[in-house]
Amino acid sequence: MKALNRKITTAVVGISVSAAIAGCASTDAEGTSSPSTASSGVAPSGPSPEQGPAYTDGEYSADGWYGGKPSSIGVAVTLEDDVITDVEVTPHATDVTSLSLQKRFAAAVPALVVGRDIDEVTLDRVAGNSGTPKGFNDALDRIKEKASG
């Protein structure tokens, strides 16, 4: 059994090393090697430096909708070179419990999104909220539409 485990371990290590080496560089027709991104599984995001920002700088706002009641939340962001430099979340709930959740969410959001590329921001569960982030994400999608036009 030890010999079988050793063979399996050796095979797995050999495959891992081969995959790591294969992903390090590629050679072109002239024999010049260059780094490879295709093997890493990570594609560059956003526009290349030559293209410039994908969105127009400025202040944008939108309401985001979520849930079955329909619930909504207001989102205002300032964009500079596709980066969120400021954000304000405005609770719209009238129910005491929902309003409390939206207020906690609104207080937590700036620390999570300011300084990040808008295309990299997708919130899931924040400050005990699972529904409100869906409204935030919906508002960001609407903001992206406004800023790209």
Steps between C-alpha positions, in 0.01 A plus 500: 500500500788740580647444154164578336460821705856602408429443128176700516672784689788503250257508208300788650816698581630435147176627346499809722860584414437446128194726509691768689791488256269501197329814627821696558586605146433441136734520203415684180612411147834681551576302815438792734325405821232713657281466810175312446166602648292236323609222738430701813123510446503870592408737223597864532198706599399845385631698210868504410690820580480598132118481506455713810215472750183314408280754681477879495620667819229664706231461761223250433200375694236233460249302700555127523212257538491165679277260686140404464331807653669700273768652715749761386807687609664813360863500393714796395862459391779721374715340229854596401677277246243225569582506873234577760640795695187569704175319571180584684224250566152632581256264672145507362336251737201607709472183709697542826691171464581551132606860562736387777657241266537752219664753734756241618564406138543868400755555777707195397511556122760781468775290658425223250481694173689831516828467314387202293432475127123510450514184285657310790227588749227245565368478854353183644430513874580817691420592861252215535322588176453254219229685305624858515827419319292378205340845486843662522631284215191586293565871558865459398390334175274798428785740585734316261243542222478874569878544523577306183276707276 
